[in-house]
């Protein structure tokens, strides 16, 4: 047996396997969407109307929460976390991050789990680090973290972002020792096709830089013994930009984008469950 085979880390094998399955799932999902599009283009059946209504319902509804200031956000999230801590729902999973996590449609979150959404619009890694104690008393089985794009938009350096990520991971491991901590990659943006109101600041951050930052983030996750879920290739076009069908403005996700994310979470959870048996 060769020396390279002996030293090939087992986590790298499972990482390649997981990401390979996720890529296959997304390819199948896109193929299915194309078939559905062709089908519904030639029919006006009740099932089509039902599908359209579900997609509309899954579109993130900003509602009154969009007008809240940061402290009001903290107060609401603390209240919701306290309820989860008191009721202790089974199979509690927590989403932690910025607007991408915040606007994950409840209808599209993986089933058979109870979800606590702790996202805040415009959140940064430093802001998230300071408010992790909001759900200290919760007892989740898994915590999914996605943070960093707002840091980049605001001009924060890579080292500061990565240091905050290290502290976030360390804190979550200490306060939730039985939970599975899953660090998710930062997603690409839409490039020149982006229409988000902060487009100029967004375009100042290259997707190449995001990809390189994700590689360092994966190394940190591996060193700290937590899981890393690489969503970046699932959302990136051949040019490396956020695929237009997965976004509403080049930054935020469309219902189709959340379906891809949902599929990734479902497949990932299934793989992890089997690996524990």
Phi, psi and omega in degrees: 000138184285160179294321181297325180292324181292327187263000180292115185294139183295327179295327179293322178297312181292328177295315178296319180297314181298311182294327177295317178294322179295319178297318178298319180297319180292321177300315178295323179295315179297319179298318179295320179297321179295320178294318179295320180298316180295322181292311184288344177289343183246010181216154177233038184291167179296328180295326177295315180298323179294318178297316180299320181293325178292319179295321178294321180293331182278348178293127183309127179258109184298315177056195182295336181298332182297339183265002183286148172274174188298318181295323177296322175301312182301318181298317181292315181296324178295318178298315180294322178293323179295321177297316179297323180292324182283319183276336179048062180295146180291152177053048179285127175239141182243131171263127181232128178162216184254210184296332179298319175285319183305314186268017175296113184301130180304324182295339184255356177292144179307139182280176179066019175221156172258127186250134173244115183266117181244037178270150176227133180298132179080008185295147176246169180296324179291319178296318179296317181303322184284346184242013180298336182290351180300327181244033178304321187276350178289154181237074183282155172271340178206145177232122181255118184251128169222117183205151173137331185295324179289329174300313182297318180297326181274359176090013178291140181287156182301317183297321178294319178298313182294324177295319176297321178297319178299315181293323178298312180298314181299317181296313183295322178295322182287315184278338182229067187296336182265353181275151174272118180267124182239111177271126181256145182294156174285135183279155175287169174248177188280359179065218185297340180277355181297140178240005180303148185300334178261036188307315183300316179291326179294316182290341177290344178258114181281149177291337174297318178296318179298316180298318179293322178295322178297323178298319178291324179294322177296320178298319179296315180300317180296318181293327182270002174075030176243167183279151176233125180250109184273095179273342187309308182294339179287334184255349186271140174281178179295339176275354179091008179262163176297124183301135187299328181285348182259004185222155177263334185212011182093355179229308181272160187266148173272171175305322178296323177296319179291331176295319177297314179299315179303313181300319179297317179295319180295313181295318180300313181297322179295319179296315182294322180297316179294326182290340180271346183283000000 
